[in-house]
């Protein structure tokens, strides 16, 4: 397996820039997620790493070797596609063994290797079946088997669970992560599903309009988003935004919302003008004694919790509260915020104003 390093990689298609000067490092053995909405540049980035697209500029290193202008066949990687891309005229055994036959491996070794991979994936009993009659989950296992049978330096996966139904996707996500841990493989995985990324990834790159918005471990990205886009894209419901006019200086630990003083993490960056206070729904406490108030406009029952929507002087806000808490639509209530979990953003570019609480967050772009 191998470390993968991306340095200022850019990809243009005519006048359109799909990826803008991206830089990040995938460590040996990591399960690494490329996350973002459709059209953000994540698949193009993956294809450049794999050699299916060549970068317009920048460098790509796999296991210390610069491979940016080399074709996929010279990179020792395996690619798993969303739509499986199996050979329909071959059975399961033929699909899995094809890469080894192409390398000229002896039959005895091929048989042993295919048997080993089939055992890992739990498909030993279907090796002689045609792929056309298999379920979506079994076809995905065959596609994975064809990838891992070669022991490549890295695995690249482009939304491999996208064609499966929701219940089976969750099951296959658990299987994929367990397979990764068993093989200690360097894996790069593209998804638009933030829950999938948070569940499976060791590190996540969040992309938007070809730009790396943030790079870090899942908890850092969730707790301390680097931009308003990341704060909105990660989390369900997403982070609340309360806009206000004000100034915050280095070392300041309070802001004012509708003339109410709100404690915030001590800032090491200043901002002024139109600012935004960001707070996750689970960090909002309904407290009648609190001076900052909102009117309850809706509730959404989710079993163990409920989502309460409130109209405040600074915009709509959602709170996640226990399902057994009595909520009356139309009533006014006080609101307290866990000050340690607040993120302040400047509005012009949507960047977070760093605090001592998130000083160590890894960000690029």
N, C-alpha and C positions, 0 to 999 in steps of 0.2 A: 504494500500500500504506500501512499505518498502524500506529501504536502502539495497543495495547489496554491499558487500565488498569482493574483491579478493585479497588474500595475497600470493605472491610467488607461484602461481599455475603452476604446470608443468604436462605435459601429454606425456608419452612415449608409443609408439606402437612397442614393441620389441626393435630393435636398432634405430628406428626412433623417434626423438623428435618432436612432433607436436606443443607443446606450451612450451615456455621456461620462467619459473619464472616470470609470469605476475602478476602485482599488479595495482589495480585501484579501485576507489569507485564510485558507481552509487547512487546518492542521491535520496531520496524519491520523487516520482513524476516526475523524469526526463525522457525525451525521449533520450535514449542513443544509439549511433550507434557504432557497431563493423565493421570497414571498412578495406578492403584490397583486394589484388588479390586472385585468386583461389589458394588454398593450403597454405594460410598464417597462418591458425590456428584459424580464427575467428569463424567458425561453431563449431569446437571442443571446444573452450572456452565457447560458448553458451550452448552446450550440457552438459558440466560439471556443469555450473550454474543450468541447469534444472534437473540434476540427470540422464540424459540419458547416460553419461559417468562419471566414477569416476576418480578423479585426481590421478596421480602417487604420487604427494606430494603437499603440500600447503593447504590453508584453504579457504573455501567459507562461507560467512555469509549472511543470508537473514533475515532481521528484527532483527539483533543482535544475531541470533542463528546460530551456526556452523553446516552446513548441508553437508559438503564435501563428507561424506561417506554414506549419506542417499539416498534412492531411490527417484525417481521423485514423487511417490505417497505421500511422507511425506514432501514435500516442499511447498505445496499450491501455485503452479504456473500454468499458462496456456501456451501452446505452439501452435503457428500457423506455419504450414509447407508451403514450397514453392508450393507443388503440392496439396494443400487443404486437402487431407487425410479425405474426407467425407465418410460416410457410404452409398454406392450406393443403398441399398435396403430400405433405409428410405427416407421419404420426408424431406422438409426443417425443419418443426416443430420437427420431430423426431431427426434430427441431432443436433439441438440446445438444445433440452431438455434432450438429453442422459446423460450428466454429472450430471444433477440434479436427474434424475431417479436412477442413480448409487449410489447417496448419500442417497436415500430413502426419498426425499422431497415429501410432500403431493401434489396430483394432482392439487389442487386449486392454490397452490403457484407456481407450475411449470408453469401452464397456464399464470398466471399473470406475472411471470418473463420473459417467452418467448415473451409475447406480448410487454413488456417494451423494451426488447433488439431489437426486430424486428422493433419497432417504431424508435429507435435510428439509426438503420442501413438502414432504408427506404425499408424494405423487408416484410412489413406486408401483402402485396397483393400476396405474393408467398409462404406463410407458408405451404400450402397444396399441393404444386407442388413437383414432384420428382426431386432430385438434378441432375439427368443425363441429363436433357434437358436444364439446366440453362447455361447462358453465363459465361465466365470466371470471370467477375466482380461480378456477383451475387453469384457464388460459393465461391469467396473469402469473400464476406460479410457473407455468411453462416458460413464459417470457423471462421471468427472473432466473430460472434455471439455465436458459441459454446464455444469460449474461454472466452468471457467477461461475459457470463451468470452466472458464478460461483463467480464473485467478488474476484479473487485470489489476492495474495500479489503482484505478478508481472506477466507481459506478456512477453514472449520470442517469437520473430518472426525471422524465418530463410528465408530470401529473399522472403517474402510473395507476392511480386509483380513481381517476376521473370518470371512467365508464361504468363504475360499479354503483349499486344502490347504496343509500346512506348507511343502513345497518351493516352491510357487508364491508363497506369502506372502513368503518371503525375497527372491525375484526382484522382486516388485512393490514391496517396501519400498525396494530399491535404486533402482528406477525413480522412485518417488515422491520420494525425496530428490534425485535428479538433476533431476527436473522442478522441484522447489522452488528449487534452486540456479540453474537456468536462468532462472526467472521472478523471482527475488528477492522472492518473495511472503511476506506474513505468513500463517503457517499455524498453526492450533491443532488438535491431533490427540489424540483420546481413545484410550487403550488400557489393557488390563489386563496386557499382555505386557511385562515389564521388559526383555527382550532387544531387543524392537522399539523401546522408548523409548530405550535406551542407544545403539542403532545409529543412530537417525535424528535424535534431538533435539539442538538447540542448548541448550535449557534444559528442565528437568523440574520439574513440581509433583507431589509425591507426596501423595495424599489418603487418609484413613482415617476412616470414620464422620463424613463431612462436614467434616473438619478438614484444613487444609493442614499436613502434618507437616514438609515440607521443600521448599525452592525453591532451585534452583541448577543449575550445569552438571553433566553426567553424572559427571565424575570426582570432583567435590566430594561428590556424593551417595553415590557408591560408597565413596570413601576415608574420608569423615568423616560418617557418618550422624548426623542430629540426634536420632533416637529409636531405641529398640530395634525398633519396627515397621519403620522404613525399613531398618535393618540386616538384618532377616529377609526383607523383601520383595524387596530388591535383591541379586542375587548367586545363583549356583547352583554349589555349595551355598551357602546363606546364611552370614552371619557366625556364628562360634562364640560362645556365651555361657558363661562360667565364673563362677558365683556365689560370693561370699565375704563374710564379715563383716569390716568394717574401716573405717578412716578415711583420707581423703586430704585434705591441706590445700593451700592455694595455694602453688605452688613445689615441691611434693613430686614426686619422680620415681621412686618405687618403691612397690609394694604387696606384700602377702604372700599367696601361695596355698599352703595346706597347709604353712605355715612356711617356704616357699621364697620368697626375695626376687626379684621380677620388676620389671625396669625398664619404665617407662611414660613417655609424653611429659610434660614438665613442665606441671603443671596450673595454670590461672589461676582455677579454681573448686574449692571444697572439697565434700566429701560424707562422710557417715558412716552406719554401720548396714549394711544389706544392699546391697551393690554388685555390679556385674557387669563383668567384663573381656570386651571384645569383640575378636575377632581373626579376620581372613579366613583360610580354609583354605590359601591359597597363601603365607601369611606364617608358617606353622607349619613348623618344621624338626625332623625326627627325628634326634636326636643322643644316642647312648648315654651320653655323658659328662655330659649335662645333669642337674641334680639334680631338676627337676620331671618326674614320670614318669606314664606311662599304659600301659594294657594294650590291645593291638591286638585288636579284636573282629570286624572285617569289612574287606574291601577291595572296591573297585568299579573294574574296568578300563575306561578310556575312550579307549584308543588311545595318544595321546601322553602322557597322564598317568593316574594312578590316585588314587582317593579312599580314604583310609585312615581308618576310624572307630576312635577310642580311648576307653576308659573311664578317666577321671581322677578324682582325689578331689573335683573341683569340677564334675563332670558330663561328658557325652559331648562329644567334640571330633572334628572332621574336619580332615584334612590333605591338601592336594593335592601329590603327589610325583611324580617321573618314573616312567614306566611300567616302566622297566628296573630299578628299585630292588627288591631282594628283600625281601618282607614275609612274615612268618610269623604267622598268626592265633594268638593265645594268648600271644605273647611280650610282655614288658615292654620299653619303650624310653623314653629321655629325650626331653624336648621343649623346644626353644628357640623363642622368639617374637621376631619383628622388632619391637623396642620402639617404633620410629617409627610403626608402623601400628596400634598398640593404641588402642581407644576405651574409656573408662570410662563406665558408665551408673549412674544411681541407680535403684533398683528401684520406688519408689512410683509414679512417673509415667513411667518409662522414658526420661527425657531424658538426653542425653549431657552429661557434665561436660566443658566446653570446655578444650582445651589450647592451648598456643602453636602447635602444629602445625596446628590447625583454626580458628584465631582469625578467619580471613577468610571462613569459610563463610557463604553467604547462607541464612538461615532465616527463615521466617515462620510464625506460628501456634503 
